[in-house]
Amino acid sequence: TGSELVYVYDQEGGLLTAAFRFPDQVWHLELLAPRRLLYALCARRGLYCLSLDHPGRSRSTSQDDRDSEDGDQPSPVIPVDPDACILPDAALCAFTLLDSVLVTLVQGPARWKMQLFEQPCPGEDPRPGGQIGEVELSSYTPPAGVPGKPAAPHFLPVLCCVSPSGSRVPHDLLGGFTLEDALFGLLFGADATLLQSPVVLCGLPDGQLCCVILKALVTSRSAPGDPNALVKILHHLEEPVIFIGALKTEPQAAEAAENFLPDEDVHCDCLVAFGHHGRMLAIKASWDESGKLVPELREYCLPGPVLCAACGGGGRVYHSTPSDLCVVDLSRGSTPLGPEQPEEGPGGLPPMLCPASLNICSVVSLSASPRTHEGGTKLLALSAKGRLMTCSLDLDSEMPGPARMTTESAGRKIKELLSGIGNISERVSFLKKAVDQRNKALTSLNEAMNVSCALLSSGTGPRPISCTTSTTWSRLQTQDVLMATCVLENSSNFSLDQGWTLCIQVLTSSCALDLDSACSAITYTIPVDQLGPGARREVTLPLGPGENGGLDLPVTVSCTLFYSLREVVGGALAPSDSEDPFLDECPSDVLPEQEGVCLPLSRHTVDMLQCLRFPGLAPPHTRAPSPLGPTQDPVATFLETCREPGSQPAGPASLRAEYLPPSVASIKVSAELLRAALKDGHSGVPLCCATLQWLLAENAAVDVVRARALSSIQGVAPDGANVHLIVREVAMTDLCPAGPIQAVEIQVESSSLADICRAHHAVVGRMQTMVTEQAAQGSSAPDLRVQYLRQIHANHETLLREVQTLRDRLCTEDEASSCATAQRLLQVYRQLRHPSLILL
């Protein structure tokens, strides 16, 4: 049954008479009937021999054993004595018996090894005598196992003995089967025929079907020669061989076989071998076109996987699968190929086989008796659940074959076949589409991985994929709008295809600085489609003014590449084509948890210095009208047009510019520090001019400023207020005891306090970047008057404390008192924006 138990069944009484318990799983059994000896191959133990005449001698059964087994087994269980092992060998995988020879197959380190042993005479100790022959077969890949303990092969090899019809050994003492001389000579050659030597057939797990002539193998031990000449490969099934057998296929021979006496031998005319997956090989002697007797080999594809097989009478072969027990008829072959062959000549093999079902499933072992008194075939079948069954078959019943169809049934069958072909074609089309989608998704994922690695590994060097941002003013209808232009450039060797999106986030200063602000950043998403190597994509979007008419500076523009995993992977695993009935819906846990991958490209800050416009720099004949501020009220616009020529405008900005003094902020920088920072691109230019050009480097008017060598300039802020930039050289005399320090003072003037703050913030930001870069180069500062610096620092601390006090007072005072407090607060702010310190 495949376990460690072996049962003895009495066919006449229909009872189980005994059960033997072996120390491990039993792989193979053979019965030497004349001597009433049972040989059993025990896994990883070796070969055991038991006498069926005296089963109790294997080991006496104790009362405890009987008590423990009586409840479960219908017959006494006899534990096999270790002394019954006649050939201990853990690597032994197969064996077969002849009258005087024991043939074994051993699993070596890298090759199968066939060994021959002498069999003792009847009545002697059943242990085999000395080894009389050995040969190595084909190499194989050994299965993985525990060191020191050989692993059992997944499929066991098959051994079978074949004898010629003229063999002198009686058939009841000779294991295997007997072949007709014609087929025997064609398969194994003249040497085996002349020697009248039995031949051992070996089916290996790799699909090889090979043979060894026994007498030649015994002779080679006394006169060693080439071992490869002893092994002949007959065929290769390309799947594990699980059965080798022989049978009668000729009709007249099959009829004669039924009339043979029990002690007569049957000469088979066809050799068959089964592979595990259902491939069957049949070999028979047949006439060719020239009238020559040749071996005919045919392969048939039968239902599989095959669990076991057996050859019966009437040219029938039985084989079992997990779902059915089938029978095929090899006697329905072709007639001789030519009229010149004698009528008694052998016919050919059938071109195709039609298996007939016996409606028995999961048979793991099968035995067929071709001769019964009733004239039929009797099958003994053992199921996978341990049920032993007998099945009687009528050999005279007609085997199923291709029935002759009418025109109507043939037409209906053709329609069904065409419909099936159409359904399969449609399914193939849908599956091909799904495969193409998944291949495309895999290609896209590979490109995304390459792009991600290229961007993340670029560090501080040039990026293979970059996004640069520039700003310019454009007039839309009656309003000037600040536009940002983002240029995405692909300098890598990869393409940005499906799933890639360029995300541009615009964040104003009110959102970035005021944590309690309710405003949110604006994000623009632009699909990137087919951006190949060397290509570029330009995107223009507005920055302001907003709906309130103002432009909150600075504005941060962040560019990010986003790769959508759900769009690419989800679309391939769960296609949206609802017309596809063949593709299973993808489970949700297979889809990626994350939406996608973000790869930051750039972060650009747009400040006041970039947004300033300079109408006075344009030539007189091309001078554009003055920039418009925020959208004005229609009534105010009408009153402005009705104003008398020469009169002053009456707006809040004009009144502020006329009656309030301009706010001023300044910052002083060491001339040496500026020269070191600007030496590359401003050589030969006065320091003040170079400094102004550096501050306005990202402004559209920088070329005009550079051409005119200006050191001061007046521009217009986005809200229409004037902003004056003045750069001049000064000397700081109180800081260094060694003498005055040459410095450059950058001064910002404007009548708008908000604009002065934004411009001052932009200048300080550029200075911070410059100082950080120069400090990394290790420049040293001169000796300074520490006491003077402490005094300046103390004064600044005092002003800061006063700012906090004035702000607290504004929250509690009434409107009349808060006016004076606000004026004082404004004066303190002006003092703080004029520090007496210098950047060194």
ZAMARGU-4260 file (C-alpha; in steps of 0.2 Angstrom, whole numbers, plus 5000, padded with zeros to 4 digits):
<rodrens>
0) 5000/5000/5000 | 5015/5012/5000 | 5017/5011/5019 | 5027/4999/5030 | 5014/4986/5030
5) 5013/4971/5017 | 4997/4961/5016 | 4995/4943/5010 | 4978/4940/5001 | 4971/4922/4998
10) 4962/4923/4981 | 4953/4907/4984 | 4946/4911/5001 | 4945/4929/4998 | 4953/4934/5014
15) 4969/4942/5021 | 4979/4929/5029 | 4994/4939/5035 | 5001/4956/5037 | 5020/4960/5038
20) 5026/4976/5047 | 5043/4982/5039 | 5054/4995/5048 | 5051/5008/5034 | 5041/5011/5019
25) 5040/4996/5006 | 5045/5002/4988 | 5044/4986/4978 | 5038/4968/4980 | 5042/4952/4970
30) 5036/4934/4972 | 5047/4919/4968 | 5032/4908/4966 | 5041/4890/4965 | 5050/4893/4981
35) 5036/4902/4990 | 5048/4917/4994 | 5043/4935/4995 | 5056/4948/4992 | 5053/4966/4998
40) 5063/4982/4995 | 5062/4993/5011 | 5066/5011/5009 | 5083/5016/5016 | 5085/4998/5023
45) 5089/4986/5010 | 5081/4969/5003 | 5071/4958/5014 | 5066/4939/5010 | 5051/4931/5019
50) 5044/4913/5017 | 5026/4912/5014 | 5025/4894/5020 | 5031/4899/5037 | 5027/4917/5040
55) 5028/4916/5059 | 5046/4912/5057 | 5050/4930/5052 | 5046/4934/5070 | 5035/4927/5083
60) 5020/4937/5086 | 5018/4941/5105 | 5001/4942/5114 | 5004/4961/5116 | 5006/4963/5097
65) 4990/4953/5094 | 4980/4964/5107 | 4986/4980/5099 | 4982/4975/5081 | 4966/4965/5083
70) 4956/4980/5084 | 4963/4988/5068 | 4968/4974/5057 | 4958/4958/5051 | 4974/4947/5051
75) 4988/4946/5063 | 5002/4958/5060 | 5019/4950/5060 | 5034/4962/5063 | 5048/4957/5051
80) 5064/4952/5060 | 5080/4962/5056 | 5088/4945/5051 | 5076/4944/5036 | 5087/4958/5028
85) 5097/4948/5016 | 5105/4963/5007 | 5107/4979/5018 | 5110/4994/5007 | 5102/5011/5011
90) 5105/5017/4993 | 5096/5002/4985 | 5081/5008/4974 | 5076/4994/4963 | 5078/4975/4961
95) 5072/4960/4950 | 5074/4942/4951 | 5080/4928/4940 | 5081/4909/4944 | 5100/4911/4949
100) 5103/4930/4948 | 5098/4944/4959 | 5099/4961/4949 | 5099/4977/4959 | 5100/4996/4955
105) 5109/5007/4968 | 5109/5026/4969 | 5127/5032/4968 | 5134/5049/4972 | 5131/5054/4953
110) 5127/5039/4943 | 5115/5024/4944 | 5124/5007/4947 | 5118/4990/4942 | 5124/4975/4952
115) 5122/4956/4949 | 5123/4944/4964 | 5122/4925/4964 | 5106/4917/4970 | 5107/4902/4982
120) 5100/4885/4978 | 5083/4880/4985 | 5083/4875/5003 | 5099/4886/5007 | 5101/4902/5016
125) 5092/4915/5005 | 5106/4928/5007 | 5114/4931/4990 | 5131/4925/4986 | 5145/4935/4979
130) 5144/4949/4967 | 5146/4943/4949 | 5144/4959/4939 | 5143/4978/4940 | 5140/4992/4928
135) 5137/5011/4929 | 5122/5019/4920 | 5118/5037/4915 | 5122/5051/4927 | 5109/5061/4937
140) 5107/5075/4948 | 5106/5068/4966 | 5091/5075/4977 | 5095/5086/4991 | 5095/5077/5008
145) 5102/5077/5026 | 5121/5074/5026 | 5124/5056/5030 | 5107/5050/5025 | 5103/5048/5007
150) 5087/5056/5001 | 5074/5045/4993 | 5072/5049/4974 | 5055/5057/4969 | 5052/5043/4956
155) 5060/5026/4958 | 5068/5017/4944 | 5060/5002/4936 | 5069/4985/4932 | 5062/4971/4922
160) 5070/4955/4915 | 5067/4950/4896 | 5071/4933/4889 | 5071/4925/4872 | 5059/4912/4867
165) 5073/4899/4866 | 5079/4901/4884 | 5082/4885/4893 | 5076/4891/4910 | 5058/4886/4913
170) 5047/4901/4913 | 5041/4899/4931 | 5059/4900/4937 | 5062/4915/4926 | 5056/4932/4932
175) 5050/4945/4919 | 5043/4940/4902 | 5048/4931/4886 | 5049/4940/4869 | 5047/4933/4852
180) 5064/4930/4843 | 5061/4943/4830 | 5057/4957/4842 | 5071/4951/4854 | 5084/4951/4840
185) 5079/4968/4833 | 5079/4976/4850 | 5095/4969/4858 | 5106/4963/4844 | 5114/4947/4838
190) 5125/4945/4853 | 5110/4943/4865 | 5101/4931/4853 | 5116/4920/4850 | 5120/4919/4869
195) 5102/4916/4873 | 5105/4928/4887 | 5091/4937/4897 | 5092/4956/4896 | 5088/4968/4910
200) 5077/4983/4905 | 5079/4998/4916 | 5068/5013/4916 | 5075/5028/4924 | 5067/5044/4932
205) 5075/5055/4919 | 5065/5045/4905 | 5079/5034/4898 | 5075/5016/4894 | 5091/5006/4893
210) 5096/4988/4893 | 5110/4977/4899 | 5114/4959/4892 | 5116/4949/4908 | 5129/4936/4901
215) 5139/4950/4894 | 5139/4959/4910 | 5145/4943/4920 | 5158/4940/4907 | 5165/4958/4908
220) 5169/4955/4926 | 5182/4942/4921 | 5188/4952/4906 | 5184/4970/4910 | 5181/4981/4895
225) 5172/4997/4891 | 5157/4998/4903 | 5148/5010/4890 | 5147/4995/4878 | 5137/4985/4890
230) 5123/4998/4892 | 5112/5002/4877 | 5099/5016/4877 | 5083/5010/4868 | 5073/5026/4869
235) 5070/5042/4879 | 5052/5046/4885 | 5057/5063/4892 | 5047/5059/4908 | 5050/5047/4923
240) 5047/5029/4918 | 5035/5020/4929 | 5031/5004/4920 | 5039/4991/4908 | 5029/4977/4901
245) 5025/4965/4886 | 5010/4958/4878 | 5003/4948/4863 | 4995/4960/4850 | 4992/4948/4835
250) 4974/4942/4834 | 4979/4924/4831 | 4992/4924/4844 | 4980/4932/4856 | 4968/4918/4853
255) 4981/4905/4855 | 4987/4913/4871 | 4970/4910/4878 | 4971/4891/4875 | 4988/4889/4883
260) 4990/4878/4898 | 4995/4886/4914 | 5012/4879/4913 | 5015/4885/4896 | 5025/4901/4892
265) 5017/4915/4881 | 5029/4923/4869 | 5025/4942/4868 | 5027/4952/4852 | 5025/4970/4859
270) 5035/4979/4872 | 5027/4994/4881 | 5033/5007/4893 | 5023/5021/4902 | 5029/5038/4908
275) 5022/5047/4923 | 5014/5061/4913 | 5004/5049/4901 | 5017/5046/4887 | 5016/5027/4881
280) 5029/5019/4871 | 5025/5003/4861 | 5039/4993/4851 | 5034/4979/4839 | 5042/4970/4825
285) 5034/4975/4808 | 5037/4975/4789 | 5044/4991/4781 | 5040/4996/4763 | 5055/4985/4756
290) 5049/4970/4765 | 5062/4970/4778 | 5058/4966/4796 | 5061/4982/4807 | 5057/4988/4824
295) 5041/4999/4824 | 5041/5012/4838 | 5026/5023/4842 | 5023/5035/4856 | 5005/5038/4862
300) 4999/5052/4873 | 4986/5045/4886 | 4978/5053/4901 | 4990/5056/4915 | 4997/5057/4928
305) 4999/5038/4927 | 5000/5029/4944 | 5002/5011/4939 | 5000/5000/4923 | 4998/4982/4919
310) 4997/4971/4903 | 4983/4959/4900 | 4977/4947/4887 | 4969/4951/4870 | 4982/4965/4867
315) 4975/4976/4881 | 4985/4988/4892 | 4977/4995/4908 | 4984/5011/4916 | 4977/5020/4931
320) 4976/5039/4934 | 4970/5048/4950 | 4953/5050/4942 | 4950/5034/4932 | 4956/5017/4926
325) 4958/5016/4908 | 4961/5002/4895 | 4968/5003/4877 | 4969/4990/4864 | 4985/4987/4854
330) 4979/4973/4844 | 4969/4984/4832 | 4984/4988/4822 | 4987/4990/4803 | 4988/4975/4791
335) 5005/4971/4783 | 5011/4984/4772 | 5013/4974/4756 | 5006/4959/4748 | 5023/4951/4747
340) 5023/4948/4766 | 5016/4932/4771 | 4999/4932/4779 | 5005/4926/4795 | 5017/4941/4796
345) 5016/4953/4810 | 5005/4969/4808 | 5008/4986/4813 | 5004/4996/4828 | 4988/5007/4828
350) 4990/5025/4823 | 4980/5031/4838 | 4973/5024/4854 | 4956/5028/4862 | 4956/5024/4881
355) 4940/5016/4888 | 4935/5021/4905 | 4932/5007/4919 | 4926/5020/4931 | 4938/5016/4945
360) 4949/5030/4952 | 4965/5031/4962 | 4972/5013/4959 | 4990/5013/4965 | 4994/4995/4961
365) 4987/4983/4947 | 4988/4965/4942 | 4980/4957/4927 | 4977/4938/4925 | 4975/4935/4906
370) 4969/4917/4908 | 4953/4913/4917 | 4941/4898/4916 | 4927/4910/4911 | 4938/4916/4896
375) 4939/4934/4902 | 4952/4945/4911 | 4953/4947/4930 | 4960/4962/4937 | 4966/4965/4955
380) 4967/4983/4960 | 4973/4992/4976 | 4966/5009/4979 | 4975/5023/4987 | 4964/5021/5002
385) 4969/5003/5004 | 4954/4995/4996 | 4958/4979/4987 | 4946/4976/4972 | 4943/4962/4959
390) 4936/4966/4942 | 4931/4954/4929 | 4931/4960/4911 | 4924/4951/4896 | 4937/4950/4882
395) 4924/4947/4869 | 4915/4963/4872 | 4919/4976/4859 | 4931/4989/4864 | 4926/5007/4861
400) 4933/5015/4845 | 4929/5030/4834 | 4910/5028/4829 | 4904/5031/4812 | 4894/5047/4812
405) 4880/5053/4801 | 4880/5069/4791 | 4869/5078/4804 | 4879/5073/4819 | 4895/5077/4809
410) 4889/5094/4805 | 4883/5097/4824 | 4901/5091/4829 | 4909/5103/4817 | 4899/5117/4824
415) 4903/5113/4842 | 4922/5112/4837 | 4921/5128/4828 | 4912/5136/4843 | 4925/5129/4854
420) 4939/5136/4843 | 4931/5153/4843 | 4930/5153/4862 | 4948/5148/4864 | 4953/5161/4851
425) 4944/5174/4860 | 4951/5169/4877 | 4969/5169/4869 | 4966/5186/4863 | 4961/5192/4880
430) 4975/5183/4888 | 4987/5190/4876 | 4981/5208/4879 | 4983/5205/4898 | 5001/5198/4895
435) 5005/5213/4884 | 4998/5225/4898 | 5009/5217/4911 | 5024/5217/4900 | 5022/5235/4897
440) 5019/5238/4916 | 5035/5228/4920 | 5045/5239/4907 | 5038/5255/4914 | 5043/5249/4932
445) 5060/5245/4926 | 5062/5262/4918 | 5055/5270/4934 | 5068/5261/4945 | 5082/5267/4933
450) 5076/5285/4934 | 5074/5284/4953 | 5092/5277/4955 | 5099/5290/4943 | 5091/5305/4952
455) 5094/5298/4970 | 5113/5295/4966 | 5116/5311/4957 | 5120/5320/4974 | 5126/5338/4972
460) 5131/5336/4954 | 5121/5339/4938 | 5105/5330/4939 | 5100/5318/4924 | 5083/5325/4924
465) 5081/5344/4929 | 5067/5357/4931 | 5072/5375/4930 | 5060/5389/4935 | 5061/5407/4928
470) 5048/5422/4930 | 5042/5436/4919 | 5028/5448/4919 | 5014/5446/4906 | 4998/5457/4903
475) 4982/5448/4903 | 4967/5459/4898 | 4970/5475/4909 | 4981/5467/4923 | 4999/5463/4924
480) 5002/5445/4930 | 5018/5437/4936 | 5021/5421/4926 | 5032/5406/4931 | 5040/5395/4917
485) 5046/5378/4922 | 5056/5369/4910 | 5058/5350/4913 | 5073/5343/4903 | 5078/5325/4902
490) 5096/5323/4900 | 5096/5304/4905 | 5096/5289/4894 | 5078/5284/4900 | 5061/5289/4894
495) 5047/5296/4905 | 5031/5287/4898 | 5015/5281/4906 | 5013/5284/4925 | 5024/5300/4926
500) 5017/5317/4932 | 5026/5333/4935 | 5019/5341/4951 | 5022/5360/4953 | 5017/5367/4970
505) 5016/5386/4973 | 5017/5391/4991 | 5015/5409/4996 | 5024/5418/5011 | 5007/5419/5021
510) 5005/5400/5020 | 5023/5397/5024 | 5026/5409/5038 | 5009/5410/5046 | 5006/5393/5055
515) 4988/5398/5059 | 4984/5403/5041 | 4969/5394/5033 | 4976/5396/5016 | 4983/5381/5006
520) 4996/5378/4993 | 4991/5377/4975 | 4997/5361/4966 | 4997/5359/4947 | 4999/5342/4940
525) 5005/5340/4922 | 5005/5322/4914 | 5022/5318/4906 | 5020/5308/4891 | 5033/5302/4879
530) 5048/5312/4886 | 5062/5304/4878 | 5081/5307/4881 | 5086/5324/4876 | 5068/5331/4876
535) 5061/5345/4886 | 5044/5351/4891 | 5039/5369/4896 | 5025/5373/4908 | 5019/5391/4911
540) 5008/5395/4926 | 5002/5411/4935 | 5009/5416/4952 | 4999/5432/4955 | 4991/5444/4960
545) 4978/5433/4968 | 4959/5437/4970 | 4963/5450/4983 | 4973/5460/4971 | 4990/5457/4981
550) 5005/5446/4978 | 5012/5438/4994 | 5031/5437/4992 | 5042/5427/4993 | 5033/5413/4983
555) 5041/5396/4983 | 5039/5385/4968 | 5043/5366/4971 | 5044/5354/4956 | 5042/5335/4959
560) 5041/5320/4948 | 5028/5308/4953 | 5026/5290/4947 | 5009/5282/4950 | 5011/5264/4955
565) 4992/5262/4956 | 4990/5268/4938 | 5003/5257/4931 | 5003/5241/4942 | 4985/5242/4946
570) 4980/5244/4928 | 4990/5229/4923 | 4984/5218/4938 | 4966/5224/4937 | 4962/5229/4920
575) 4947/5240/4918 | 4940/5231/4903 | 4924/5225/4909 | 4921/5215/4893 | 4935/5203/4898
580) 4926/5187/4905 | 4941/5177/4906 | 4953/5187/4918 | 4950/5184/4936 | 4948/5200/4947
585) 4965/5204/4955 | 4964/5203/4975 | 4966/5220/4983 | 4980/5215/4993 | 4991/5212/4978
590) 4989/5230/4973 | 5003/5242/4980 | 4999/5251/4996 | 5007/5267/4991 | 5000/5278/4978
595) 5016/5281/4970 | 5034/5288/4971 | 5039/5306/4973 | 5056/5312/4966 | 5060/5330/4971
600) 5068/5340/4956 | 5070/5358/4962 | 5064/5371/4974 | 5064/5389/4968 | 5060/5405/4978
605) 5053/5420/4969 | 5056/5436/4980 | 5054/5455/4978 | 5071/5457/4968 | 5065/5446/4954
610) 5048/5454/4953 | 5054/5472/4952 | 5051/5481/4936 | 5061/5496/4929 | 5051/5506/4916
615) 5064/5520/4916 | 5077/5508/4909 | 5067/5505/4892 | 5072/5517/4877 | 5060/5532/4875
620) 5053/5525/4858 | 5050/5508/4866 | 5045/5513/4883 | 5030/5503/4889 | 5016/5511/4899
625) 5019/5511/4918 | 5015/5494/4925 | 4997/5492/4932 | 4994/5488/4950 | 4980/5478/4957
630) 4963/5478/4948 | 4956/5495/4952 | 4938/5499/4956 | 4928/5505/4940 | 4923/5521/4949
635) 4941/5525/4954 | 4946/5522/4936 | 4933/5534/4930 | 4938/5548/4942 | 4956/5545/4937
640) 4952/5548/4919 | 4942/5564/4923 | 4957/5572/4933 | 4963/5588/4927 | 4980/5588/4918
645) 4994/5593/4930 | 4985/5588/4946 | 4992/5575/4957 | 4983/5558/4959 | 4973/5556/4975
650) 4976/5537/4978 | 4983/5530/4995 | 5000/5526/4987 | 5001/5544/4981 | 4997/5551/4997
655) 5009/5540/5006 | 5023/5544/4994 | 5019/5563/4996 | 5017/5565/5014 | 5027/5551/5023
660) 5046/5549/5022 | 5052/5533/5014 | 5057/5519/5024 | 5075/5514/5023 | 5084/5497/5027
665) 5102/5494/5024 | 5115/5480/5026 | 5134/5482/5026 | 5146/5469/5018 | 5164/5468/5018
670) 5172/5473/5002 | 5184/5459/5003 | 5170/5447/5006 | 5161/5453/4990 | 5176/5453/4979
675) 5180/5435/4984 | 5162/5430/4980 | 5160/5440/4964 | 5177/5437/4956 | 5172/5424/4944
680) 5159/5433/4933 | 5162/5451/4937 | 5180/5454/4934 | 5184/5472/4929 | 5168/5479/4935
685) 5167/5491/4949 | 5162/5483/4965 | 5146/5493/4968 | 5140/5489/4950 | 5145/5471/4952
690) 5135/5470/4968 | 5119/5477/4960 | 5120/5465/4945 | 5122/5450/4957 | 5107/5456/4967
695) 5097/5457/4951 | 5104/5442/4942 | 5087/5433/4941 | 5078/5449/4936 | 5073/5451/4917
700) 5082/5468/4917 | 5099/5462/4923 | 5106/5464/4905 | 5101/5483/4904 | 5109/5485/4922
705) 5125/5477/4916 | 5126/5487/4900 | 5124/5504/4909 | 5135/5499/4924 | 5122/5506/4936
710) 5126/5506/4955 | 5108/5512/4960 | 5091/5510/4952 | 5073/5513/4955 | 5060/5500/4951
715) 5042/5497/4954 | 5035/5484/4966 | 5020/5472/4961 | 5008/5484/4970 | 5014/5499/4961
720) 5025/5507/4975 | 5043/5513/4970 | 5058/5504/4977 | 5075/5512/4976 | 5091/5501/4977
725) 5107/5510/4981 | 5124/5502/4982 | 5139/5512/4988 | 5156/5510/4996 | 5158/5515/5014
730) 5172/5514/5027 | 5169/5507/5045 | 5181/5516/5057 | 5175/5510/5074 | 5176/5491/5072
735) 5195/5487/5069 | 5209/5495/5079 | 5221/5492/5064 | 5211/5505/5053 | 5195/5507/5044
740) 5187/5492/5035 | 5181/5495/5017 | 5163/5490/5015 | 5149/5490/5003 | 5132/5497/5009
745) 5116/5490/5001 | 5102/5502/5005 | 5083/5499/5001 | 5071/5514/5001 | 5052/5513/4998
750) 5037/5522/5004 | 5028/5505/5007 | 5033/5497/5023 | 5028/5480/5016 | 5038/5482/5000
755) 5054/5487/5011 | 5052/5472/5021 | 5051/5460/5006 | 5065/5468/4997 | 5076/5468/5013
760) 5071/5450/5016 | 5077/5446/4998 | 5094/5455/5000 | 5097/5446/5017 | 5093/5429/5009
765) 5106/5431/4996 | 5119/5437/5009 | 5116/5422/5019 | 5119/5410/5005 | 5135/5420/5000
770) 5142/5420/5018 | 5139/5401/5020 | 5148/5397/5003 | 5163/5408/5008 | 5164/5402/5026
775) 5166/5384/5019 | 5182/5390/5010 | 5190/5395/5027 | 5192/5414/5026 | 5198/5422/5042
780) 5191/5438/5050 | 5202/5453/5055 | 5205/5459/5074 | 5190/5468/5080 | 5185/5479/5095
785) 5176/5466/5106 | 5170/5479/5119 | 5162/5490/5105 | 5153/5474/5097 | 5146/5470/5115
790) 5139/5488/5116 | 5131/5486/5099 | 5124/5470/5104 | 5117/5476/5120 | 5109/5491/5111
795) 5100/5479/5099 | 5094/5468/5114 | 5087/5484/5121 | 5078/5489/5105 | 5071/5471/5104
800) 5064/5471/5121 | 5056/5488/5118 | 5048/5481/5102 | 5040/5467/5113 | 5034/5480/5125
805) 5026/5491/5112 | 5017/5477/5104 | 5010/5471/5120 | 5004/5489/5123 | 4995/5490/5107
810) 4984/5476/5112 | 4978/5485/5127 | 4977/5504/5122 | 4963/5513/5115 | 4963/5521/5097
815) 4969/5538/5103 | 4984/5531/5113 | 4989/5518/5101 | 4994/5531/5088 | 5009/5537/5097
820) 5014/5519/5102 | 5013/5514/5083 | 5024/5529/5078 | 5037/5524/5091 | 5036/5506/5086
825) 5040/5512/5068 | 5055/5522/5074 | 5062/5506/5083 | 5060/5496/5067 | 5069/5508/5057
830) 5084/5508/5070 | 5084/5489/5069 | 5085/5490/5050 | 5101/5501/5051 | 5113/5490/5061
835) 5130/5496/5065 | 5137/5479/5061 | 5145/5472/5045 | 5146/5455/5037 | 5164/5450/5037
</rodrens>
